[in-house]
Amino acid sequence: MTDVVRYERRDGVALVTMNRPEYRNAQNSAMTYALDDAFTRAVDDPDVTVIVLAGEGKHFSAGHDIGSPGRDADESFDRRAVVWWDHTTREGGDRRFARESEVYLGMCRRWREIPKPMIASVQGACIAGGLMLAWVCDLIVAADDAFFADPVVRMGIPGVEYFAHPWVLGPRAAKEVLFTGERFDVHQAKEWGMVSRVVPRAELGQRTLELAGKIAAMPSFGLALAKKAVNQAEDLMGLRSGMDSVFGLHHFAHAHNAETSADSLGGQTARSMRDGNGAR
């Protein structure tokens, strides 16, 4: 692991913290694989029952890294989530599909199947790729200053790669979030059922660990089976197959942008995406 992710164990809880606060914890590939290392470490530790995912600094995560000095989309990493070729050896849609199948959709699906309960501890911005990280967790404890958005329709793209919107928000709320690109606050997220608990910002860490501690007192195998049962029910409601179909639309949109505009992101930058949603 690298210092872009910190790992701590507190009794039966593994605390995994994203540590790029100067870039609002934007997720480059180095962070993605460091998160995977940390989650694997927690799964392999028999003394860990619950995993908490947090973000250092003012914001949980402003999404995928599309503009920081640490952006590493052109670098090769050992693939873990899917059996596919190295994206750096390919061009065009082949290159993008290979990378995003691994580091975006594939990794999120891998993490969703972790047999230990996961809690996202969210403050400030949770935007686009930040939603993906929170959504793979089983519970979300959010500070009263948290806000959320998936603004990628501004790129001409129908939502982030891990397309869980209709399941975590409901169809109409999902459409509102996508159609407007606007951020929604933690109270709206709670009303829609996306957030489990809302707590004062100053108490976020403590209250999240208290909840994690209560869950950690339960039998680990029972927790694993309960998690698997609910995940299977979601899949029977179409979650996995729905993601597969929307992932194709996502890449069709990238290809359309590449043919009709300056780049596959529809001319959007990290700054334009950030400023439109207030993640400063």
Secondary structure as UniProt FT lines:
FT   TURN            3..4
FT   STRAND          5..10
FT   TURN            11..12
FT   STRAND          13..18
FT   HELIX           21..23
FT   TURN            24..25
FT   HELIX           29..44
FT   TURN            46..47
FT   STRAND          50..55
FT   TURN            69..70
FT   TURN            73..74
FT   HELIX           87..89
FT   HELIX           92..100
FT   HELIX           101..106
FT   HELIX           107..112
FT   STRAND          118..122
FT   STRAND          125..127
FT   HELIX           129..136
FT   STRAND          139..143
FT   TURN            144..145
FT   STRAND          147..149
FT   HELIX           152..155
FT   HELIX           165..168
FT   HELIX           171..180
FT   STRAND          184..185
FT   HELIX           186..192
FT   STRAND          197..199
FT   HELIX           201..203
FT   HELIX           204..216
FT   HELIX           220..236
FT   TURN            237..238
FT   HELIX           239..260
FT   TURN            264..267
FT   HELIX           270..275
FT   TURN            276..278
//
